[in-house]
Amino acid sequence: MSFPSDLAIAQSATLKPLEEIAAQIGIGPHLLEKHGDDVAKIKLEAIEELKDRPKAKYVVVSAITPTPLGEGKTTTTVGLGQAFKHIGKTALVAIRQPSMGPTFGIKGGAAGGGYSQIVPMELFNLHLTGDFHAVTAAHNLLSAIMDNHLFQGNELGIDQNSITWRRVLDVNDRSLRNIVIGLGGAQNGLPRQTGFDITAASEVMAILALSTSLADMKARLARIVVGYTKEGEPVTAEQLQAAGSMATIMREAVKPNLLQTLENTPAIVHAGPFGNIAHGNSSVVADLIGIHGGDYLITEAGFGADMGAERFFNIKCRASGLTPDAAVVVATVRALKAHSGKYRIVAGRPLPPELLEENPEDVRLGAANLAKQIENIKLHGVNPVVAINAFPTDHPSEWRAIEEVAAEAGVRAAVCQHFGEGGKGATELAEAVAEAAEQPKHFNFAYPDGASLREKIEAVATKVYGADGVDYSPLAGRQLDNYERNGFGSMPVCIAKTHLSISSDPALKGAPRGWRMPVREARASVGAGFVYLICGDMQTMPGLGSNPAAFHIDLTDDGTIVGLS
């Protein structure tokens, strides 16, 4: 008998009324704004109402460097959240909302998988409560106001060559990466080169994710820098008189969304900053609510521990004031074999048959990646646990090899069957996480606030990525100098690089050494509160492949969605 699809499992779920789900985390009906039967917004007043309740243990789920297929980090996050109920504990899951770019591109959805999903799966992946559309509209309103300012005489003296504010769209569309606007005569605006990023890469999205309140969000929107004068002075959204209207558009989006898992564990879904371009974590307000919602708050950080977890520690924890009690590093047999350098995994193609053969030695060959990601968690003073996300094609000897690598690093590993068994398949992981969360912690950032931007970049590159150093393009060097002059040097850094390697080169597997990180460009996300660096050939607008998920997603005559996976 074949295993049912994720969508079939989700559509057969028995959901509880949201009032019951909210009650599990101490939220009364007066704090809910229903969006249909199965989704609700949580009013921000919940932060104040819940503040005197006991604090949950705070757990971040990260991973080894993934293959292009992903290693089941969201599935593990959901499975772990469900598993705590099986060991007599209460838990809450807080994760990002997926972009519809990847949903219709490669991934086909991001609600988890198998019997560890957030439901309703269709709503989760498609629009939800419209937060992404609000981000898109607020971002593009600022673009329109800025271009209108140029058209109306450019009173602020914006240097067109310095404009960093582009437009955004929640669709994978490579044709929009670089465009010329304002063609067709004087009444159609001033011609200039610009482009589109995907909405998940918008600074407005990062602001949504890092704001602690409506007032904080409005202040952050006002600080957005769109470009500079010829004298090098920053020009902000506040100066363009755009911040108030942007905040108005974002008024409802700042409220997090309440859903549930297949086993009726509460789940807060909010914000969706990209994991390899932006900081890749769900919202601060979700965690400020969830930290008082039970025994454990489980959140997820995008891609490997060198990516989302590093930014969780150094960007999100700075904004929220919360610090984690434990971390999970998700590992799979197939990914560690790929890190041996002997196999090539391509999205949309079958796995190489030899990858599925029993070979614990190849697991050990690729284990340097796991060891380095464990080290990256420990670098920040957090206790990690390794979650071995088991696949039916794995062999027990290969799981034992991962357990041995974890033991050599001084951490506990647990084999997890949550995809096929739900929460009961992750009880060993839940017990290990509970144990780790009780151990003493000495949380620390990878760099101090007072370090220069270059010192912060080099700290991440050398300590977390294992680089020998950093090479800056002339453009990036000038940009960083300008940011320091304008008072942006106190901000943390967000390094946009490939998620397919700890290094900046996707071809380098394992834990590469003897390389230097190239910084091509620097951008100041002043409203979000970080400076981000583009390393190598990073794209802020993805493209579609030859067989995108959009080809297979459809609607039946009775309105049932099919093809999501």
C-alpha positions in Angstrom: 0.0 0.0 0.0 1.5 3.3 -1.0 2.0 6.1 1.5 -0.6 8.9 1.1 0.5 12.3 -0.2 1.0 15.2 2.2 -2.1 16.9 0.8 -4.2 13.8 1.2 -3.1 13.4 4.8 -3.8 17.1 5.5 -7.2 17.0 3.9 -8.2 14.0 6.1 -7.2 15.8 9.3 -9.6 16.3 12.2 -9.2 19.9 13.3 -10.3 21.3 16.6 -12.0 24.7 17.0 -9.4 27.5 17.1 -10.8 28.6 20.5 -9.7 25.3 21.9 -6.3 25.6 20.3 -5.8 29.1 21.6 -6.9 28.1 25.1 -4.0 25.6 25.2 -1.6 28.6 25.2 -3.6 30.9 27.4 -5.2 33.0 24.7 -8.9 33.8 25.2 -11.4 34.3 22.4 -11.2 38.1 22.9 -7.7 38.0 21.5 -8.6 36.2 18.3 -9.7 37.6 14.9 -11.1 34.7 12.9 -10.3 34.3 9.2 -12.8 31.5 8.4 -13.0 28.4 10.6 -9.4 27.3 10.8 -7.2 30.4 10.8 -7.2 33.4 13.2 -5.1 36.5 13.8 -3.8 37.0 17.3 -4.1 40.5 18.6 -0.9 42.0 19.9 -2.5 42.7 23.2 -1.7 39.0 23.9 1.9 40.0 24.6 0.9 42.1 27.6 -1.8 39.7 28.8 0.5 36.7 28.8 3.6 38.3 30.2 3.1 37.1 33.8 2.7 33.4 32.8 5.7 31.1 33.2 8.3 31.2 30.4 8.6 28.2 28.1 11.9 26.6 27.3 12.9 28.2 24.0 14.2 25.7 21.3 15.5 26.6 17.8 15.5 23.9 15.1 18.3 24.1 12.5 20.1 21.6 10.3 23.2 20.5 8.5 23.8 22.0 5.1 20.9 20.7 3.0 20.7 19.1 -0.4 18.5 21.0 -3.0 15.6 18.7 -1.7 15.7 19.9 1.9 16.2 17.6 4.8 12.8 17.9 6.6 13.6 20.7 9.0 10.0 22.0 9.1 8.7 18.4 9.4 11.0 17.9 12.3 9.9 21.1 13.9 6.3 20.1 13.7 7.0 16.5 14.7 8.9 17.7 17.8 6.1 20.0 18.8 3.7 17.1 18.6 6.0 14.8 20.4 6.0 16.8 23.6 2.3 15.9 24.2 3.4 12.2 24.1 5.8 12.7 27.0 3.4 14.7 29.1 4.5 18.2 28.1 2.9 21.1 26.3 4.5 22.8 23.3 3.8 25.5 20.7 5.3 25.6 17.2 6.3 29.0 15.6 7.4 29.0 12.0 7.6 31.2 8.9 4.9 31.5 6.3 6.1 30.1 2.9 6.6 32.3 -0.1 4.4 31.4 -3.1 7.5 31.7 -5.3 9.0 28.4 -4.0 5.5 27.0 -3.5 4.8 27.2 -7.3 8.5 26.7 -8.1 10.5 23.8 -6.6 9.3 23.0 -3.1 5.5 22.9 -3.7 4.8 23.9 -0.1 6.4 24.2 3.3 3.8 23.1 5.9 5.9 20.0 7.0 5.3 16.6 5.6 3.6 13.2 6.2 2.0 13.1 9.7 3.9 16.1 10.9 2.2 19.0 9.2 0.5 22.3 9.9 -3.1 22.5 8.7 -5.0 23.5 6.8 -2.1 22.9 4.4 -3.8 24.7 1.5 -4.4 27.9 3.4 -0.9 27.7 5.0 0.8 27.6 1.5 -1.6 29.9 -0.4 -2.1 33.5 0.8 -3.1 32.5 4.4 -4.4 35.9 5.7 -2.7 38.0 3.0 0.4 39.1 5.0 2.7 38.6 2.0 0.4 40.7 -0.1 0.5 43.5 2.5 4.3 43.4 2.4 4.3 43.5 -1.4 1.9 46.5 -1.4 3.7 48.5 1.3 7.1 47.9 -0.3 5.9 48.9 -3.8 4.0 51.9 -2.4 7.4 53.2 -1.2 8.9 52.5 -4.7 6.1 54.5 -6.3 6.4 57.4 -3.9 10.1 57.5 -4.5 9.9 57.5 -8.3 7.1 60.1 -8.1 9.5 62.2 -5.9 12.1 62.1 -8.7 9.4 62.9 -11.3 8.1 65.9 -9.3 11.5 67.6 -9.1 13.6 65.6 -6.6 13.5 68.1 -3.8 15.6 65.8 -1.5 18.4 65.6 -4.1 18.4 61.8 -4.4 21.3 60.5 -6.6 19.6 58.2 -9.0 22.8 56.1 -9.2 22.7 55.5 -5.4 19.1 54.2 -5.2 19.0 50.8 -3.5 15.2 50.4 -3.2 13.8 48.1 -5.9 10.3 46.5 -6.3 9.1 43.1 -5.1 6.7 40.4 -6.3 5.9 37.0 -4.6 6.5 35.1 -7.8 9.7 33.5 -9.1 10.4 35.6 -12.3 13.9 35.9 -13.5 12.9 38.2 -16.3 12.3 41.0 -13.7 15.7 40.8 -12.1 17.0 43.8 -14.1 14.6 46.1 -15.9 14.4 49.7 -17.1 11.4 51.8 -16.0 10.0 55.1 -17.1 10.0 54.4 -20.9 7.5 56.0 -23.2 7.9 59.7 -22.7 8.1 62.3 -20.0 4.6 61.6 -18.5 5.6 58.0 -17.7 8.3 58.9 -15.2 12.1 59.2 -15.3 13.9 56.3 -17.1 16.3 54.4 -14.9 17.5 50.9 -14.4 16.1 48.9 -11.4 14.6 45.5 -10.9 12.4 43.2 -8.7 13.3 41.0 -5.8 11.0 38.4 -4.4 8.7 39.6 -1.6 10.4 37.3 1.0 13.6 39.3 0.3 12.0 42.6 1.0 13.2 44.8 3.9 9.6 45.3 4.8 9.3 41.5 5.3 12.4 41.6 7.6 10.8 44.5 9.5 7.6 42.5 9.9 9.6 39.6 11.3 11.8 41.7 13.7 9.3 44.3 15.0 8.2 43.9 18.7 5.0 46.0 18.3 2.9 48.1 15.9 4.7 51.2 17.1 8.1 49.6 16.6 7.1 48.5 13.1 6.1 52.0 12.1 9.4 53.4 13.5 11.4 50.8 11.5 9.5 51.5 8.3 10.3 55.2 8.8 14.0 54.4 9.0 14.2 52.5 5.7 16.9 54.0 3.5 16.0 54.1 -0.2 19.2 55.8 -1.5 21.6 58.6 -0.9 22.2 62.2 -2.0 25.2 63.1 -4.0 26.8 64.1 -0.7 26.3 60.6 0.6 23.5 61.5 3.0 20.8 58.7 3.4 17.2 59.4 2.2 14.6 57.6 4.3 10.9 56.6 3.9 10.0 59.2 6.5 11.6 62.0 4.5 9.6 60.8 1.5 6.4 60.9 3.7 5.7 57.2 3.0 6.1 55.6 6.4 2.6 56.3 7.7 0.8 54.9 4.6 3.1 51.8 4.7 2.3 51.2 8.3 -1.4 51.5 7.6 -1.1 48.8 4.9 0.8 46.6 7.4 -1.6 47.2 10.3 -3.2 43.8 10.1 -0.2 41.9 8.9 1.8 42.6 12.1 -0.6 40.3 14.0 0.6 36.7 13.9 -1.6 33.8 12.5 -2.8 30.9 14.7 -3.2 27.4 13.1 -2.7 23.9 14.4 -0.8 20.7 13.6 -2.3 17.4 12.6 -2.3 16.4 16.2 -3.8 19.8 17.3 -0.6 21.3 18.7 -0.9 25.1 18.5 1.1 26.7 15.7 1.9 30.4 15.1 2.7 31.1 11.5 4.1 34.6 10.8 6.4 36.4 8.4 8.6 34.8 5.8 12.0 36.3 5.3 14.2 34.3 2.9 16.7 32.0 4.6 19.7 32.6 2.2 19.0 36.3 1.4 17.3 37.8 4.5 17.6 36.5 8.1 15.3 33.5 7.6 13.3 33.4 10.9 9.6 33.7 11.9 8.5 36.8 13.8 9.6 38.2 17.1 6.0 39.0 18.1 5.1 35.3 17.5 7.8 34.3 20.0 6.9 37.1 22.5 3.4 35.5 22.6 4.6 31.9 22.4 7.2 32.1 25.1 4.4 32.2 27.6 2.3 29.5 25.8 3.4 26.2 27.4 6.4 24.2 28.5 8.3 24.5 25.2 8.3 27.0 22.3 9.8 25.4 19.2 10.8 27.7 16.4 12.7 27.1 13.1 15.6 28.9 11.5 16.1 28.6 7.7 18.6 26.3 6.0 21.7 25.1 7.9 23.1 26.3 11.3 25.5 28.5 9.4 22.6 30.4 7.9 19.3 30.7 9.8 20.6 29.7 13.2 23.5 32.2 13.0 21.0 34.9 12.2 18.6 33.7 14.8 21.3 34.1 17.4 22.9 37.3 16.2 19.9 39.2 14.7 16.6 37.9 16.0 17.7 37.3 19.6 19.2 40.9 19.7 15.8 42.2 18.6 13.6 40.1 20.9 15.7 39.9 24.0 15.0 36.2 24.2 17.7 33.6 24.3 17.4 29.9 23.4 17.7 27.0 25.9 18.5 24.3 23.3 18.9 23.7 19.6 18.2 20.9 17.2 20.4 20.1 14.3 18.5 18.0 11.7 20.6 15.5 9.7 19.8 13.0 7.1 21.7 10.0 5.8 21.3 11.2 2.2 22.7 14.7 2.9 25.7 13.4 4.8 26.4 11.0 1.9 26.2 14.0 -0.5 28.7 15.9 1.7 31.2 13.1 1.0 31.5 14.6 -2.5 30.7 11.3 -4.2 27.0 11.9 -5.1 25.1 14.6 -6.9 21.6 15.4 -6.0 19.5 17.5 -8.4 16.0 18.9 -7.6 13.4 17.3 -9.8 15.4 14.3 -10.6 15.5 10.8 -9.0 18.1 10.2 -6.3 21.2 8.3 -7.7 20.5 4.6 -7.0 24.0 4.1 -5.4 23.1 6.8 -2.8 20.4 4.5 -1.5 22.8 1.5 -1.0 24.0 0.7 2.6 27.2 2.6 3.1 27.9 4.0 6.6 31.4 4.9 5.5 30.1 7.5 3.1 28.0 8.9 5.9 31.2 9.3 8.0 33.0 10.9 5.0 30.4 13.6 4.9 30.1 14.0 8.7 32.5 16.9 8.8 29.5 19.0 7.9 27.5 17.8 10.9 30.4 18.3 13.2 30.9 21.9 12.0 27.2 22.7 12.4 27.2 21.3 15.9 30.3 23.5 16.6 28.4 26.5 15.2 25.6 26.0 17.7 28.0 25.5 20.6 29.9 28.7 19.5 26.9 30.6 20.7 26.8 28.8 24.0 23.7 26.7 23.2 23.3 23.0 23.8 22.5 21.1 20.6 20.7 17.8 19.9 21.0 15.9 16.6 17.7 14.8 15.0 18.3 12.0 12.6 15.4 12.4 10.2 14.9 8.8 9.1 13.9 7.8 5.5 12.6 4.4 4.5 15.6 4.0 2.2 18.1 4.4 5.1 19.9 1.6 6.9 20.3 1.2 10.7 24.1 1.1 10.3 24.0 4.5 8.7 21.9 5.9 11.6 24.5 4.4 14.0 27.3 6.2 12.1 25.5 9.6 12.7 25.0 8.7 16.4 28.7 8.0 16.7 29.6 11.3 15.0 27.3 13.1 17.4 28.7 11.3 20.4 32.3 12.3 19.3 31.0 15.9 19.4 29.6 15.4 22.9 25.9 15.6 22.0 23.0 13.3 22.0 21.3 12.1 18.8 17.9 10.6 18.3 16.5 8.7 15.3 13.1 10.3 14.4 10.2 8.7 12.5 7.8 11.6 12.8 7.1 11.8 9.0 5.4 8.4 9.1 4.3 8.2 12.7 3.6 11.8 13.8 4.5 12.9 17.3 5.0 9.4 18.7 7.9 9.0 16.2 9.8 11.9 17.7 9.4 11.1 21.4 13.1 10.2 21.8 14.0 13.5 20.3 11.6 15.3 22.6 13.2 13.7 25.7 16.7 14.6 24.4 15.7 18.2 23.8 14.1 18.4 27.3 17.3 17.1 28.8 19.4 19.6 26.8 17.2 22.5 27.7 17.8 21.8 31.4 21.6 22.0 31.1 23.4 25.2 32.0 23.8 27.6 29.1 26.1 30.5 28.4 24.5 32.2 25.5 26.7 34.7 23.6 26.7 36.5 20.3 29.4 35.8 17.6 30.5 39.5 17.8 29.8 42.5 20.0 27.6 45.4 19.0 30.6 47.8 19.1 32.7 45.9 16.5 33.0 47.5 13.1 31.0 46.1 10.2 34.1 44.5 8.7 35.0 42.9 12.1 31.4 41.5 12.3 31.5 40.1 8.7 34.9 38.6 9.3 33.8 37.0 12.7 31.0 35.2 10.9 33.1 34.2 7.9 36.0 32.8 10.0 34.2 31.4 13.1 31.0 30.1 11.5 31.9 29.4 7.9 35.5 28.4 8.4 36.9 30.9 5.9 40.5 32.1 6.0 39.3 35.7 5.5 37.1 38.1 3.5 37.7 39.8 0.2 35.7 43.0 -0.6 35.0 44.3 -4.0 35.8 48.0 -4.4 32.0 48.7 -4.5 31.4 46.8 -1.3 34.3 48.5 0.4 32.9 52.0 -0.5 29.5 51.0 0.6 30.7 49.7 4.0 32.7 52.9 4.6 29.6 55.0 3.8 27.5 53.0 6.2 30.0 53.5 9.0 30.0 57.2 8.3 26.2 57.3 8.4 26.1 55.6 11.8 25.0 52.1 10.7 28.1 50.4 12.1 26.4 49.3 15.3 24.0 47.0 13.4 24.4 43.2 13.1 25.3 41.7 9.7 23.3 39.3 7.5 25.4 37.5 4.9 23.5 36.5 1.8 25.3 33.4 0.4 24.5 30.0 -1.0 22.6 27.6 1.4 24.1 24.6 -0.3 27.6 24.9 1.3 28.9 26.3 4.5 31.2 28.3 2.2 30.1 30.8 -0.4 30.7 28.3 -3.2 27.8 25.8 -3.6 30.2 23.2 -5.1 32.2 22.9 -1.9 30.8 20.2 0.3 31.5 19.1 3.9 33.3 21.7 6.0 35.5 23.5 3.5 38.8 25.0 4.6 41.4 27.1 2.8 39.0 29.5 1.1 38.2 33.2 1.3 34.7 34.7 1.2 34.1 37.3 -1.5 31.7 40.2 -0.7 30.3 41.6 -3.9 27.9 44.2 -2.6 26.6 45.6 0.7 23.1 46.9 1.4 21.9 48.6 4.5 18.5 47.4 5.7 18.4 50.3 8.3 14.7 49.8 9.1 15.2 46.0 9.7 18.3 46.9 11.7 21.0 45.0 9.8 23.5 45.4 7.0 23.4 42.6 4.5 26.3 41.4 2.3 25.9 39.7 -1.0 28.5 37.0 -1.5 29.2 35.5 -4.8 26.5 35.2 -7.5 23.4 35.4 -5.2 20.0 36.1 -6.8 17.4 38.1 -4.9 14.8 37.0 -7.4 14.6 33.3 -8.1 13.6 31.8 -11.5 11.4 28.9 -12.4 12.8 25.5 -13.4 11.8 23.4 -16.5 9.2 21.5 -14.5 7.9 23.9 -11.8 5.4 22.8 -9.2 2.9 25.3 -10.8 2.5 22.7 -13.6 0.9 20.2 -11.2 -1.2 22.4 -8.9 -4.8 22.6 -9.9 -8.4 23.1 -8.7 -11.2 20.6 -9.2 -14.7 21.6 -10.2 -15.9 21.4 -6.6 -13.1 23.7 -5.5 -10.7 21.1 -4.0 -7.0 22.0 -4.4 -4.8 19.2 -5.8 -1.1 18.9 -6.6 0.4 20.7 -3.6 3.1 18.6 -2.0 
